[in-house]
Amino acid sequence: MVAIKAHLAANFLKSPDPRLSAFLFFGSDAGLVSERAYLLAKTIAARDTPAGELLKFDDADLESDPDRLAVELETMPMFGGRKVIRATTGRRINANLLKPLVQGGRLAGTLIVEGGNLRPDEALRALFEKSEHAAAVACYADEAADLDELVRQVLKANALEITPDARELLVSRLGADRALSRNEIEKLALFAAGNGTIEASDVDTVVGDAAELALDRIPNAAASGDGARTAQECDRWIASGESPQAIILAVQRHFQRLHRIRAALDKGKPFDEALRAIKPPLHFKQKAAFSVQCRAWTLERLNRALSGIATAAKAARLSPQLEAQLTERLLLDLARLSATGQSTGSRRMA
């Protein structure tokens, strides 16, 4: 019975327990799920001499032979190393199919499953967490320390240094998805090849804000009073399989920033000076819209908004089956509050 929290995942994967034969990777960061599954498969395959055989299955591979996954995992190899199979969840590859494999004792091969953003009560997650031969590994958006390490790894492989200012700016523009973050860093390394050291200007030229592109458009639309765009961006995020609660957290961060800057403005501090105190720094593309929002929202309305966000966050945690509806209602209430200053939805935020 092994349930690996997100902050412990990296250490766990450095030396996975050889007694475990089934692993589930799940969470909101699809790129990190895929990357960790791939790295674990390589690590386990390399244990054998000769190395184990790496295979990858999805629903299409089981259309004509539904038992193929079980046969591959339960058959001892006659020659070479054991089979290491990465499987992506879907209509066929689900908790019912995997249950006899995960609960039936140690497998001849190794099963590595890539899942979505699973709730604690979902059958697939519970199956891996409760089996003595399996582990469930959480994969959520990278923290600053994880991103800093990723930057170090990629730049070291390309014989590049980076100034402290450039590193801070780079990390602030990453984090929505591990695959996107790695691609951005590798793109920067290619741009700076031969220069030796990466400067902040290089980061500003090359690296887009992956986190803003993936998620921050939602709170920006809500705080600007654009209800239609808010709903559209929210639907797009949830349809991609990402967590509605991640939206609530992003909205909370955004409005906390607005509150901090608005309070500073009310005390007579210049906007640019107040903005420099925000860490991580605001993306330059957001500065104009953020400035308008700070001046449009009063502290009283921001207090009501933050109260409503806190209420929605608690409700979503207590009723995960309603998290999408609660998130959408919150966003539309915020957009109406921004657009009119007084809405029927704002009464819930009083």
MARLODREN-482414 format. One record per atom (N, C-alpha, C): y, z, x; residue in one letter. Coordinates in pm, whole numbers. Example, Ala and Ser with C-alpha at 12.3 -4.5 7.8 and 13.67 -1.06 7.14 Angstrom:
-569; 780; 1319; a
-450; 780; 1230; a
-330; 780; 1320; a
-225; 708; 1285; s
-106; 714; 1367; s
3; 787; 1290; s
***
This chain:
-120; 0; 85; m
0; 0; 0; m
124; 0; 88; m
186; -117; 101; v
301; -130; 191; v
413; -204; 120; v
525; -136; 100; a
645; -197; 44; a
755; -185; 149; a
795; -298; 206; i
890; -297; 316; i
1031; -321; 264; i
1120; -223; 283; k
1259; -238; 243; k
1328; -343; 330; k
1436; -400; 276; a
1504; -510; 346; a
1548; -472; 487; a
1601; -350; 505; h
1654; -312; 636; h
1544; -282; 738; h
1419; -271; 692; l
1307; -245; 782; l
1224; -370; 810; l
1256; -478; 743; a
1171; -598; 750; a
1161; -656; 891; a
1273; -665; 961; a
1272; -726; 1095; a
1179; -652; 1190; a
1186; -519; 1191; n
1099; -440; 1278; n
953; -453; 1237; n
927; -453; 1108; f
789; -465; 1059; f
727; -597; 1106; f
804; -703; 1104; l
751; -836; 1136; l
733; -858; 1286; l
792; -772; 1368; k
770; -786; 1512; k
625; -758; 1550; k
562; -668; 1475; s
423; -632; 1503; s
352; -597; 1373; s
320; -699; 1293; p
256; -674; 1163; p
119; -609; 1180; p
87; -519; 1091; d
-40; -446; 1096; d
-158; -544; 1085; d
-247; -548; 1183; p
-359; -643; 1179; p
-458; -615; 1066; p
-449; -497; 1004; r
-538; -466; 892; r
-493; -534; 763; r
-372; -586; 761; l
-320; -653; 642; l
-354; -801; 645; l
-398; -854; 533; s
-435; -996; 528; s
-357; -1073; 422; s
-266; -1007; 350; a
-185; -1075; 249; a
-43; -1020; 252; a
54; -1111; 248; f
195; -1073; 256; f
274; -1148; 150; f
367; -1077; 89; l
459; -1138; -8; l
602; -1120; 43; l
676; -1230; 50; f
817; -1225; 82; f
894; -1259; -46; f
992; -1175; -82; f
1067; -1196; -205; f
1210; -1150; -184; f
1301; -1195; -272; g
1439; -1150; -264; g
1537; -1259; -299; g
1666; -1225; -295; s
1770; -1319; -336; s
1802; -1424; -230; s
1762; -1401; -105; d
1792; -1494; 3; d
1673; -1586; 26; d
1673; -1701; -41; a
1561; -1794; -32; a
1539; -1845; 110; a
1649; -1864; 182; g
1637; -1911; 320; g
1569; -1808; 409; g
1600; -1681; 388; l
1539; -1575; 466; l
1392; -1558; 429; l
1358; -1573; 301; v
1218; -1568; 257; v
1137; -1674; 332; v
1188; -1796; 333; s
1117; -1906; 398; s
1107; -1887; 549; s
1217; -1844; 611; e
1218; -1826; 756; e
1120; -1717; 800; e
1121; -1605; 729; r
1030; -1496; 767; r
885; -1533; 742; r
857; -1605; 636; a
720; -1648; 610; a
671; -1741; 722; a
757; -1830; 765; y
721; -1923; 873; y
696; -1848; 1004; y
787; -1756; 1038; l
772; -1683; 1164; l
647; -1594; 1163; l
619; -1530; 1049; l
499; -1448; 1041; l
373; -1533; 1055; l
372; -1648; 991; a
256; -1738; 1001; a
230; -1777; 1145; a
335; -1809; 1220; k
319; -1844; 1362; k
268; -1726; 1443; k
321; -1607; 1415; t
280; -1487; 1489; t
133; -1457; 1467; t
87; -1462; 1343; i
-52; -1431; 1312; i
-146; -1538; 1366; i
-106; -1664; 1355; a
-191; -1772; 1406; a
-210; -1760; 1557; a
-106; -1713; 1627; a
-112; -1702; 1773; a
-200; -1588; 1821; a
-241; -1499; 1732; r
-328; -1389; 1772; r
-467; -1436; 1814; r
-512; -1547; 1754; d
-648; -1596; 1779; d
-650; -1694; 1895; d
-767; -1706; 1957; t
-788; -1804; 2063; t
-916; -1883; 2033; t
-901; -2014; 2004; p
-775; -2089; 1991; p
-696; -2042; 1869; p
-572; -2088; 1862; a
-481; -2042; 1758; a
-532; -2077; 1619; a
-496; -1994; 1522; g
-534; -2019; 1383; g
-469; -2145; 1328; g
-528; -2195; 1221; e
-479; -2318; 1157; e
-374; -2282; 1052; e
-257; -2346; 1059; l
-149; -2321; 965; l
-155; -2422; 850; l
-158; -2372; 727; l
-161; -2457; 609; l
-52; -2412; 513; l
-7; -2504; 427; k
94; -2469; 328; k
54; -2527; 193; k
51; -2440; 89; f
10; -2481; -44; f
123; -2459; -144; f
128; -2548; -244; d
210; -2524; -362; d
129; -2565; -485; d
188; -2564; -602; d
114; -2594; -724; d
43; -2728; -719; d
109; -2829; -661; a
51; -2963; -658; a
-82; -2968; -583; a
-98; -2884; -484; d
-222; -2884; -406; d
-340; -2827; -484; d
-313; -2759; -595; l
-420; -2699; -674; l
-446; -2773; -805; l
-375; -2882; -829; e
-392; -2955; -955; e
-535; -3002; -975; e
-593; -3065; -874; s
-729; -3119; -888; s
-837; -3019; -847; s
-799; -2915; -776; d
-898; -2817; -729; d
-834; -2677; -734; d
-837; -2612; -852; p
-772; -2482; -868; p
-829; -2372; -778; p
-953; -2388; -732; d
-1017; -2285; -649; d
-995; -2304; -500; d
-920; -2407; -462; r
-909; -2441; -320; r
-848; -2327; -238; r
-746; -2262; -292; l
-679; -2155; -218; l
-778; -2043; -187; l
-857; -2003; -287; a
-954; -1896; -267; a
-1061; -1937; -166; a
-1108; -2060; -176; v
-1212; -2108; -83; v
-1162; -2104; 60; v
-1040; -2151; 82; e
-983; -2155; 217; e
-968; -2014; 275; e
-927; -1919; 193; l
-900; -1784; 241; l
-1024; -1698; 257; l
-1130; -1730; 183; e
-1249; -1646; 184; e
-1360; -1699; 272; e
-1339; -1817; 332; t
-1441; -1878; 417; t
-1411; -1851; 564; t
-1508; -1791; 634; m
-1492; -1766; 777; m
-1496; -1898; 854; m
-1404; -1921; 947; p
-1404; -2046; 1023; p
-1522; -2053; 1120; p
-1581; -2168; 1131; m
-1693; -2187; 1225; m
-1641; -2210; 1366; m
-1527; -2276; 1375; f
-1468; -2305; 1507; f
-1318; -2272; 1500; f
-1264; -2224; 1609; g
-1120; -2198; 1614; g
-1080; -2070; 1544; g
-950; -2052; 1530; g
-896; -1930; 1472; g
-899; -1932; 1321; g
-863; -1818; 1264; r
-861; -1805; 1119; r
-747; -1886; 1057; r
-762; -1921; 931; k
-660; -1998; 860; k
-548; -1906; 814; k
-426; -1954; 830; v
-307; -1883; 784; v
-239; -1972; 682; v
-236; -1928; 558; i
-188; -2012; 448; i
-58; -1958; 390; i
45; -2042; 390; r
170; -2012; 321; r
165; -2076; 183; r
189; -1997; 79; a
184; -2046; -58; a
315; -2015; -129; a
368; -2114; -200; t
492; -2097; -275; t
458; -2072; -421; t
515; -1966; -479; t
484; -1933; -617; t
533; -2042; -713; t
464; -2053; -826; g
499; -2152; -925; g
418; -2131; -1051; g
397; -2240; -1125; r
323; -2231; -1251; r
178; -2190; -1229; r
116; -2243; -1124; r
-25; -2211; -1095; r
-38; -2094; -999; r
43; -2095; -895; i
35; -1989; -794; i
117; -1871; -844; i
48; -1779; -910; n
115; -1665; -973; n
29; -1540; -958; n
71; -1432; -1022; a
0; -1304; -1007; a
-145; -1313; -1054; a
-170; -1386; -1163; n
-307; -1396; -1215; n
-399; -1466; -1117; n
-351; -1573; -1055; l
-434; -1647; -959; l
-459; -1564; -833; l
-356; -1493; -787; l
-366; -1421; -660; l
-432; -1284; -671; l
-441; -1231; -790; k
-492; -1095; -808; k
-629; -1072; -744; k
-730; -1156; -771; p
-861; -1129; -708; p
-859; -1141; -556; p
-770; -1223; -501; l
-761; -1237; -356; l
-697; -1114; -292; l
-592; -1063; -355; v
-518; -951; -297; v
-592; -819; -318; v
-659; -806; -432; q
-727; -681; -463; q
-873; -677; -416; q
-924; -790; -372; g
-1067; -797; -341; g
-1108; -756; -202; g
-1022; -691; -127; g
-1056; -653; 10; g
-995; -749; 109; g
-1016; -723; 236; r
-954; -804; 340; r
-1011; -945; 338; r
-920; -1043; 351; l
-957; -1184; 346; l
-1004; -1233; 483; l
-1081; -1343; 481; a
-1121; -1406; 607; a
-1000; -1469; 676; a
-911; -1525; 595; g
-787; -1580; 648; g
-669; -1490; 614; g
-548; -1543; 630; t
-427; -1467; 597; t
-347; -1543; 493; t
-306; -1472; 390; l
-226; -1530; 282; l
-81; -1483; 295; l
13; -1578; 297; i
156; -1547; 303; i
223; -1616; 185; i
275; -1538; 92; v
331; -1592; -32; v
483; -1584; -29; v
548; -1693; -67; e
693; -1697; -78; e
731; -1690; -225; e
790; -1577; -266; g
828; -1557; -405; g
977; -1567; -425; g
1021; -1549; -548; g
1163; -1553; -580; g
1224; -1414; -574; g
1330; -1394; -650; n
1398; -1265; -654; n
1331; -1176; -758; n
1224; -1108; -719; l
1138; -1035; -812; l
1192; -896; -842; l
1187; -859; -969; r
1223; -722; -1008; r
1109; -627; -972; r
1138; -496; -960; p
1033; -400; -924; p
916; -397; -1021; p
941; -431; -1148; d
835; -422; -1247; d
757; -552; -1265; d
788; -655; -1187; e
716; -782; -1202; e
577; -773; -1141; e
480; -838; -1208; a
339; -824; -1173; a
309; -866; -1030; a
369; -976; -983; l
339; -1025; -848; l
381; -924; -742; l
501; -871; -756; r
550; -773; -659; r
464; -647; -661; r
432; -597; -781; a
349; -476; -792; a
211; -498; -733; a
157; -619; -749; l
24; -651; -696; l
19; -632; -545; l
118; -683; -473; f
119; -673; -327; f
156; -532; -281; f
246; -467; -352; e
289; -334; -310; e
179; -230; -325; e
86; -251; -419; k
-16; -150; -448; k
-149; -175; -376; k
-165; -292; -317; s
-291; -322; -248; s
-292; -264; -107; s
-404; -205; -66; e
-412; -146; 69; e
-424; -252; 178; e
-451; -377; 140; h
-464; -485; 239; h
-344; -581; 236; h
-238; -544; 166; a
-125; -635; 149; a
7; -562; 173; a
113; -641; 187; a
249; -588; 204; a
347; -676; 129; a
448; -614; 70; a
557; -686; 5; a
684; -662; 84; a
750; -769; 128; v
864; -759; 218; v
990; -809; 148; v
1091; -723; 133; a
1215; -759; 65; a
1305; -841; 158; a
1366; -945; 103; c
1455; -1034; 180; c
1584; -1054; 102; c
1686; -978; 138; y
1815; -991; 71; y
1920; -1038; 171; y
2038; -1071; 118; a
2143; -1129; 202; a
2167; -1045; 326; a
2185; -1113; 438; d
2201; -1046; 567; d
2322; -952; 570; d
2303; -837; 634; e
2415; -749; 666; e
2482; -801; 794; e
2598; -743; 825; a
2673; -789; 942; a
2592; -778; 1071; a
2514; -669; 1085; a
2435; -652; 1207; a
2328; -760; 1219; a
2266; -799; 1106; d
2165; -905; 1108; d
2229; -1039; 1148; d
2345; -1065; 1092; l
2413; -1191; 1125; l
2457; -1193; 1271; l
2502; -1079; 1321; d
2543; -1072; 1460; d
2426; -1104; 1552; d
2308; -1053; 1518; e
2189; -1080; 1597; e
2149; -1228; 1587; e
2163; -1286; 1468; l
2132; -1428; 1452; l
2227; -1513; 1536; l
2354; -1479; 1537; v
2451; -1551; 1620; v
2412; -1540; 1767; v
2377; -1420; 1810; r
2339; -1398; 1950; r
2218; -1485; 1988; r
2117; -1488; 1903; q
1996; -1564; 1932; q
2023; -1714; 1946; q
2096; -1768; 1847; v
2121; -1912; 1847; v
2209; -1953; 1965; v
2314; -1877; 1992; l
2406; -1913; 2100; l
2340; -1894; 2237; l
2257; -1791; 2252; k
2186; -1772; 2379; k
2093; -1890; 2407; k
2026; -1938; 2302; a
1936; -2053; 2320; a
2010; -2178; 2361; a
2141; -2182; 2330; n
2223; -2298; 2365; n
2317; -2270; 2483; n
2293; -2158; 2556; a
2371; -2122; 2674; a
2520; -2116; 2645; a
2556; -2052; 2533; l
2696; -2041; 2494; l
2737; -1895; 2480; l
2863; -1866; 2514; e
2924; -1737; 2490; e
3020; -1751; 2372; e
3066; -1637; 2319; i
3161; -1642; 2208; i
3258; -1525; 2223; i
3387; -1550; 2201; t
3486; -1444; 2212; t
3470; -1345; 2097; t
3515; -1219; 2114; p
3504; -1120; 2005; p
3571; -1165; 1876; p
3690; -1224; 1884; d
3759; -1271; 1764; d
3680; -1381; 1694; d
3625; -1471; 1772; a
3547; -1581; 1716; a
3419; -1528; 1650; a
3356; -1428; 1713; r
3234; -1370; 1656; r
3264; -1304; 1521; r
3374; -1226; 1515; e
3410; -1159; 1390; e
3437; -1260; 1280; e
3510; -1366; 1313; l
3541; -1469; 1215; l
3414; -1541; 1169; l
3325; -1571; 1264; l
3202; -1642; 1231; l
3115; -1559; 1137; l
3095; -1433; 1170; v
3010; -1346; 1088; v
3067; -1332; 947; v
3200; -1328; 935; s
3262; -1313; 803; s
3239; -1435; 714; s
3203; -1550; 775; r
3183; -1672; 698; r
3036; -1704; 673; r
2949; -1612; 707; l
2806; -1633; 689; l
2751; -1529; 592; l
2621; -1546; 558; g
2554; -1438; 489; g
2499; -1467; 353; g
2536; -1577; 287; a
2485; -1603; 153; a
2338; -1636; 155; a
2293; -1703; 259; d
2155; -1749; 268; d
2123; -1768; 417; d
2005; -1719; 462; r
1972; -1726; 604; r
1967; -1870; 653; r
1908; -1959; 576; a
1899; -2099; 620; a
2038; -2160; 635; a
2127; -2134; 538; l
2264; -2185; 548; l
2335; -2126; 669; l
2317; -1996; 692; s
2382; -1931; 806; s
2336; -1991; 937; s
2204; -2007; 953; r
2150; -2066; 1077; r
2203; -2207; 1096; r
2208; -2285; 990; n
2259; -2423; 1001; n
2404; -2425; 1048; n
2485; -2331; 994; e
2625; -2326; 1033; e
2640; -2289; 1181; e
2561; -2193; 1228; i
2569; -2152; 1369; i
2522; -2265; 1460; i
2414; -2332; 1422; e
2364; -2443; 1504; e
2464; -2559; 1507; e
2532; -2582; 1394; k
2636; -2686; 1390; k
2750; -2650; 1485; k
2788; -2523; 1488; l
2892; -2477; 1579; l
2848; -2492; 1724; l
2722; -2457; 1752; a
2670; -2469; 1889; a
2672; -2614; 1936; a
2637; -2706; 1847; l
2640; -2848; 1882; l
2782; -2894; 1910; l
2878; -2848; 1830; f
3018; -2884; 1848; f
3070; -2834; 1983; f
3027; -2712; 2022; a
3079; -2649; 2143; a
2996; -2676; 2268; a
2894; -2760; 2255; a
2805; -2787; 2369; a
2885; -2834; 2491; a
2859; -2768; 2603; g
2926; -2804; 2727; g
3055; -2730; 2753; g
3107; -2657; 2653; n
3233; -2584; 2670; n
3214; -2446; 2730; n
3095; -2390; 2717; g
3068; -2259; 2774; g
3099; -2143; 2682; g
3221; -2143; 2624; t
3263; -2031; 2539; t
3322; -2084; 2408; t
3283; -2022; 2298; i
3332; -2059; 2166; i
3454; -1973; 2132; i
3561; -2038; 2090; e
3684; -1970; 2052; e
3697; -1965; 1900; e
3787; -1881; 1852; a
3810; -1869; 1707; a
3850; -2003; 1646; a
3927; -2081; 1721; s
3969; -2212; 1671; s
3849; -2304; 1648; s
3745; -2290; 1730; d
3624; -2371; 1711; d
3555; -2332; 1580; d
3548; -2202; 1554; v
3486; -2155; 1430; v
3564; -2206; 1311; v
3697; -2197; 1318; d
3781; -2240; 1207; d
3766; -2389; 1181; d
3743; -2466; 1286; t
3729; -2611; 1273; t
3595; -2651; 1212; t
3489; -2581; 1250; v
3353; -2627; 1221; v
3286; -2556; 1104; v
3301; -2425; 1097; v
3216; -2346; 1007; v
3281; -2323; 872; v
3216; -2370; 768; g
3258; -2339; 633; g
3213; -2200; 596; g
3268; -2146; 492; d
3231; -2011; 448; d
3112; -2022; 354; d
2990; -2006; 406; a
2870; -2022; 326; a
2867; -1923; 211; a
2909; -1800; 236; a
2908; -1699; 130; a
3003; -1738; 17; a
3122; -1788; 52; e
3218; -1825; -51; e
3166; -1941; -132; e
3107; -2041; -64; l
3057; -2157; -134; l
2945; -2120; -230; l
2861; -2025; -192; a
2745; -1991; -273; a
2775; -1892; -384; a
2869; -1802; -365; l
2885; -1694; -461; l
3030; -1660; -496; l
3120; -1660; -400; d
3254; -1608; -423; d
3338; -1694; -517; d
3291; -1815; -547; r
3364; -1896; -645; r
3363; -1830; -782; r
3260; -1749; -810; i
3248; -1687; -942; i
3357; -1583; -965; i
3371; -1480; -878; p
3480; -1385; -900; p
3618; -1448; -887; p
3631; -1550; -804; n
3760; -1618; -793; n
3799; -1683; -925; n
3701; -1747; -990; a
3730; -1810; -1119; a
3763; -1706; -1224; a
3689; -1596; -1227; a
3714; -1491; -1326; a
3852; -1428; -1305; a
3886; -1397; -1180; a
4015; -1334; -1151; a
4132; -1427; -1176; a
4105; -1558; -1177; s
4210; -1656; -1204; s
4222; -1689; -1352; s
4134; -1632; -1435; g
4140; -1655; -1579; g
4078; -1784; -1626; g
3996; -1847; -1542; d
3931; -1974; -1578; d
3793; -1945; -1635; d
3786; -1919; -1766; g
3660; -1882; -1829; g
3554; -1990; -1822; g
3594; -2115; -1841; a
3496; -2225; -1840; a
3432; -2239; -1703; a
3514; -2237; -1598; r
3457; -2251; -1463; r
3376; -2127; -1426; r
3419; -2010; -1473; t
3343; -1888; -1448; t
3203; -1899; -1504; t
3192; -1942; -1630; a
3062; -1954; -1694; a
2977; -2060; -1625; a
3039; -2170; -1586; q
2966; -2278; -1519; q
2909; -2233; -1386; q
2990; -2166; -1305; e
2944; -2120; -1175; e
2837; -2011; -1190; e
2854; -1924; -1289; c
2755; -1820; -1315; c
2620; -1881; -1354; c
2623; -1978; -1445; d
2499; -2044; -1489; d
2432; -2114; -1372; d
2510; -2177; -1285; r
2454; -2249; -1171; r
2385; -2152; -1075; r
2448; -2036; -1052; w
2390; -1937; -961; w
2257; -1883; -1016; w
2257; -1845; -1145; i
2138; -1787; -1205; i
2027; -1891; -1217; i
2063; -2016; -1251; a
1962; -2122; -1264; a
1893; -2151; -1131; a
1960; -2122; -1020; s
1899; -2145; -889; s
1799; -2035; -851; s
1784; -1935; -941; g
1689; -1829; -915; g
1747; -1706; -850; g
1881; -1703; -836; e
1945; -1591; -770; e
1971; -1477; -869; e
2002; -1360; -815; s
2015; -1239; -896; s
2150; -1231; -967; s
2150; -1206; -1099; p
2277; -1181; -1168; p
2347; -1056; -1114; p
2269; -957; -1068; q
2331; -836; -1016; q
2408; -863; -886; q
2367; -965; -812; a
2444; -1004; -693; a
2583; -1051; -732; a
2593; -1117; -849; i
2723; -1160; -898; i
2811; -1038; -928; i
2753; -939; -994; i
2830; -820; -1028; i
2883; -752; -902; i
2799; -743; -798; l
2842; -682; -672; l
2954; -762; -608; l
2943; -895; -612; a
3048; -980; -554; a
3179; -964; -631; a
3169; -956; -763; v
3287; -936; -847; v
3351; -801; -817; v
3267; -699; -800; q
3320; -565; -769; q
3395; -565; -636; q
3336; -629; -534; r
3404; -637; -403; r
3538; -708; -415; r
3537; -817; -491; h
3660; -898; -505; h
3771; -817; -571; h
3737; -747; -680; f
3840; -672; -752; f
3881; -546; -677; f
3793; -490; -597; q
3833; -379; -510; q
3935; -426; -407; q
3915; -547; -355; r
4013; -603; -261; r
4147; -625; -330; r
4141; -682; -452; l
4264; -704; -527; l
4338; -572; -550; l
4263; -469; -585; h
4323; -338; -612; h
4391; -284; -486; h
4324; -298; -371; r
4378; -246; -245; r
4509; -317; -209; r
4509; -449; -223; i
4629; -526; -188; i
4741; -501; -289; i
4705; -495; -419; r
4807; -471; -522; r
4874; -336; -502; r
4793; -234; -466; a
4849; -101; -440; a
4944; -105; -321; a
4908; -180; -218; a
4994; -192; -100; a
5124; -264; -135; a
5116; -369; -218; l
5236; -441; -259; l
5329; -351; -339; l
5270; -268; -426; d
5351; -179; -508; d
5425; -75; -423; d
5370; -49; -304; k
5435; 46; -213; k
5535; -23; -121; k
5556; -154; -141; g
5655; -226; -64; g
5604; -295; 61; g
5473; -295; 82; k
5419; -358; 202; k
5414; -510; 182; k
5451; -590; 282; p
5443; -736; 271; p
5298; -782; 251; p
5281; -891; 179; f
5146; -939; 147; f
5066; -969; 273; f
5123; -1040; 368; d
5049; -1077; 490; d
5005; -954; 568; d
5090; -852; 572; e
5054; -729; 643; e
4939; -657; 571; e
4945; -652; 439; a
4838; -588; 362; a
4708; -665; 377; a
4718; -796; 382; l
4598; -878; 391; l
4529; -862; 526; l
4606; -839; 632; r
4546; -823; 765; r
4458; -699; 774; r
4477; -604; 685; a
4398; -480; 688; a
4260; -499; 623; a
4240; -612; 556; i
4113; -638; 487; i
4006; -679; 589; i
3892; -611; 587; k
3778; -644; 674; k
3653; -660; 588; k
3577; -767; 610; p
3605; -880; 698; p
3724; -961; 645; p
3787; -1037; 732; p
3907; -1109; 690; p
3879; -1211; 580; p
3978; -1235; 497; l
3967; -1332; 389; l
3964; -1473; 446; l
3876; -1558; 389; h
3870; -1696; 432; h
4005; -1763; 403; h
4050; -1846; 497; f
4183; -1906; 483; f
4197; -1990; 356; f
4084; -2050; 309; k
4089; -2131; 189; k
4111; -2047; 63; k
4082; -1918; 71; q
4099; -1830; -44; q
4237; -1767; -49; q
4312; -1777; 59; k
4436; -1700; 71; k
4536; -1733; -40; k
4555; -1862; -70; a
4655; -1899; -170; a
4617; -1846; -308; a
4491; -1866; -348; a
4447; -1819; -480; a
4451; -1667; -487; a
4411; -1602; -378; f
4409; -1456; -375; f
4550; -1400; -388; f
4646; -1467; -325; s
4786; -1424; -333; s
4835; -1430; -478; s
4802; -1538; -546; v
4842; -1552; -687; v
4778; -1443; -772; v
4650; -1416; -749; q
4578; -1314; -825; q
4639; -1175; -802; q
4671; -1144; -677; c
4728; -1012; -646; c
4859; -989; -720; c
4939; -1092; -734; r
5068; -1078; -800; r
5054; -1083; -952; r
4947; -1145; -1002; a
4928; -1156; -1148; a
4866; -1031; -1208; a
4781; -964; -1131; w
4713; -844; -1181; w
4794; -719; -1151; w
4813; -636; -1251; t
4877; -505; -1230; t
4769; -402; -1195; t
4812; -290; -1136; l
4717; -184; -1103; l
4648; -131; -1228; l
4722; -121; -1339; e
4663; -69; -1462; e
4550; -159; -1511; e
4573; -290; -1508; r
4469; -384; -1553; r
4353; -388; -1453; r
4383; -375; -1324; l
4276; -373; -1224; l
4189; -249; -1240; l
4250; -136; -1274; n
4171; -14; -1299; n
4078; -35; -1418; n
4128; -98; -1523; r
4043; -126; -1639; r
3930; -223; -1602; r
3963; -322; -1520; a
3862; -419; -1478; a
3753; -351; -1396; a
3793; -268; -1300; l
3694; -200; -1215; l
3607; -104; -1295; l
3665; -41; -1396; s
3586; 47; -1482; s
3482; -34; -1559; s
3523; -150; -1610; g
3428; -236; -1681; g
3319; -290; -1592; g
3355; -323; -1467; i
3255; -373; -1372; i
3153; -265; -1341; i
3198; -142; -1320; a
3107; -31; -1291; a
3012; -7; -1408; a
3065; -16; -1530; t
2981; 2; -1648; t
2875; -108; -1657; t
2916; -232; -1632; a
2821; -344; -1637; a
2715; -333; -1528; a
2756; -288; -1409; a
2660; -273; -1299; a
2553; -171; -1334; a
2595; -59; -1393; k
2499; 45; -1432; k
2406; -7; -1541; k
2461; -75; -1640; a
2379; -128; -1749; a
2278; -230; -1699; a
2318; -314; -1603; a
2226; -414; -1549; a
2112; -350; -1472; a
2141; -240; -1401; r
2035; -171; -1328; r
1936; -104; -1423; r
1988; -49; -1533; l
1903; 21; -1628; l
1826; -74; -1720; l
1881; -194; -1742; s
1817; -292; -1831; s
1810; -427; -1761; s
1723; -441; -1659; p
1718; -567; -1584; p
1683; -689; -1668; p
1616; -667; -1782; q
1582; -780; -1867; q
1705; -840; -1935; q
1816; -764; -1934; l
1941; -812; -1995; l
2049; -841; -1891; l
2013; -841; -1762; e
2115; -851; -1658; e
2195; -981; -1664; e
2131; -1091; -1701; a
2203; -1218; -1708; a
2308; -1215; -1819; a
2270; -1165; -1937; q
2364; -1158; -2049; q
2478; -1061; -2019; q
2446; -946; -1959; l
2549; -849; -1925; l
2648; -905; -1823; l
2594; -980; -1727; t
2680; -1039; -1624; t
2774; -1143; -1682; t
2721; -1229; -1766; e
2805; -1333; -1827; e
2913; -1272; -1916; e
2878; -1170; -1993; r
2977; -1106; -2080; r
3087; -1041; -1996; r
3049; -976; -1886; l
3148; -915; -1798; l
3245; -1019; -1744; l
3191; -1130; -1696; l
3275; -1234; -1636; l
3374; -1293; -1737; l
3327; -1317; -1858; l
3415; -1372; -1960; l
3522; -1271; -2001; l
3485; -1142; -2007; d
3584; -1038; -2036; d
3692; -1036; -1928; d
3650; -1045; -1801; l
3747; -1044; -1690; l
3836; -1167; -1694; l
3778; -1282; -1724; a
3858; -1405; -1731; a
3961; -1396; -1843; a
3922; -1340; -1959; r
4017; -1325; -2069; r
4126; -1223; -2033; r
4085; -1115; -1968; l
4183; -1013; -1926; l
4283; -1071; -1828; l
4236; -1160; -1740; s
4325; -1224; -1645; s
4419; -1321; -1714; s
4363; -1398; -1809; a
4441; -1504; -1872; a
4544; -1451; -1970; a
4514; -1343; -2038; t
4602; -1296; -2145; t
4663; -1159; -2121; t
4598; -1079; -2034; g
4649; -943; -2011; g
4602; -845; -2115; g
4555; -897; -2229; q
4497; -810; -2332; q
4402; -895; -2415; q
4274; -858; -2412; s
4173; -933; -2485; s
4087; -837; -2563; s
4014; -891; -2657; t
3922; -805; -2732; t
3818; -748; -2638; t
3778; -828; -2539; g
3678; -777; -2443; g
3732; -665; -2358; g
3865; -664; -2337; s
3919; -562; -2247; s
3908; -423; -2305; s
3889; -410; -2438; r
3874; -278; -2497; r
3751; -206; -2441; r
3648; -285; -2404; r
3529; -224; -2347; r
3558; -173; -2205; r
3669; -219; -2145; m
3703; -181; -2010; m
3807; -68; -2006; m
3848; -19; -2121; a
3951; 85; -2125; a
3895; 217; -2077; a
***
